Amino acid sequence: MAMAEQRNDKSGKGGAPQTPRERGGWLAKIAPGVRNLVAKRETPENLWVKCPDTGEMIYRPDLETALWVTPSGHHMRIGAAQRLRYTFDDGKYEKISAPTVVDDPLKFPDDKPYIDRLKAARKSSGEQDAMAIGYGKIQGQPAVVVVQDFNFMGGSLGMGAGEIFIAAAKEAVKRKVPFVIFTASGGARMQEGTLSLMQMARTTLALNEVKDAGLPYIVVMTDPTTGGVSASYAMLGDIHIAEPNAMIAFSGRRVIEQTLREVLPPGFQRAEFLMERGMVDMVVARSDLPKTLGSILQTLTMKRKAA
């Protein structure tokens, strides 16, 4: 009876043997606190990134060092904050606040409320909308830069993005510096209907003010630049640059093939294809963009001063 009682005792002095976790382990006994130092480290799920071209697994820190360009040369999409850091000298710039607009002006019905989509996009990107503005120097040349973030609802052009673009254009005129944009968009934002399409005209009018002031407007098209964006401010630059293999189009390849009932040539709607046909002036690797932009801005600014 005594032996049975001893086996049923849960105090730890008798009964069923305790597990190493319950006892604290032998390390905890001989050196309290050591266990935490040698605890198993959890490997982050995103430590390795898969190359979209080759399927190769790339060590994330190496990819970040390479500006998110894979060994195969694939230029992966990056966020607005990263793009601004990569563009400005020493990654330093003045962030210009984005104007606010009314959310969900049309009360758009959807399987997920438009308001919730905006909140989620703002939380993940840290930006008010699909564009962000920065002011700084590129290879010593001052410029206002606006970046379109594809991760924010596909970089779609709506009222918010339109107001940010206009604010950036006015800032360039106010500071009397060149205006640079990095485009990345799937087109107009469907949840805002005609109001989003109106931004094509509004951004064009804002660009007229930049050009009337005699200031350069440079467009850098990244993957993808499509829809109403490619039909408006993305094609109105003084100089058009594109990242390698960036998709630049109005509508998708499949839609065009179904409409024309023809097979399109290889590389159709890619940066190199468009450069051969005069729609893009140059294709520049991401690592060379700051140097290229700085050289262009210096040349155009010198001409403006001479004039």
ABEGO torsion letter per residue (X at the ends): XAAAAAAABAAGABEBBBBAAAAGEAAAAABBGAAAAABBBBBBAAABBBBAAAGBBBBAAAAAAAGGBBAAGBBBBBBAAAAAAAABBGGBBBBBBBBBBBBGAAGBBBABBAAAAAAAAAAAAGBABABBBBBBBBGGBBBBBBBBBAABGGGBBBAAAAAAAAAAAAAAAAAGBBBBBBBBBAEBBAAAEAAAAAAAAAAAAAAAAAAAAGBBBBBBBBOBBBEAAAABAAAABABBBBBBGBBBBABBAAAAAAAAGBBBBBGBGBAAAAAAAGABABBBBAAAAAAAAAAAAAAAAAAAAAX
